[in-house]
């Protein structure tokens, strides 16, 4: 399996009126991640499926990944499992050969550590410096979707993907 773990793009801050779940992407976040998607296209990335958290900023980030979906049956799915720390239920839910998972920090970093290293980071201090998952960053993994069985192929900060979109 080829797996792409994506942290959602830059979002508006939470307000008392909207709360955390309804935070939309900023215009800047939408523009920047759109360019990142063009960078992924230049790298030849195509997807069978995109799974995303139900939180609005992840939904909108996943929508920007649609150009990477295979024209013949590529689909997008919402899963509550991407709105919380990695659990076995998420791994059981994911199907496909080329899949993107769009979620939130610290969960995407924990998921990456779990899949590559075989363990989950519980201490925030232990997580710092392990994987810097800035907004819009993408990690590319290959292997079997289980703890400790995937290899990290690439880790692209959003800035790198945006630069690729220009060439």
Secondary structure, DSSP 8 states (H G I E B T S, - for coil): -EEEEEE---B----TTTTTTT--B-HHHHHHHHHHHHHHHHTT--BSEEEE-SSHHHHHHHHHTGGGB-TTT-EEEE-GGGGSS--HHHHHH--SSEEEEEE-TTHHHHHHHHHHHS----SHHHHTTT----TT-EEEEEE-SSTT-EEEEEEE-HHHHHHHHH-
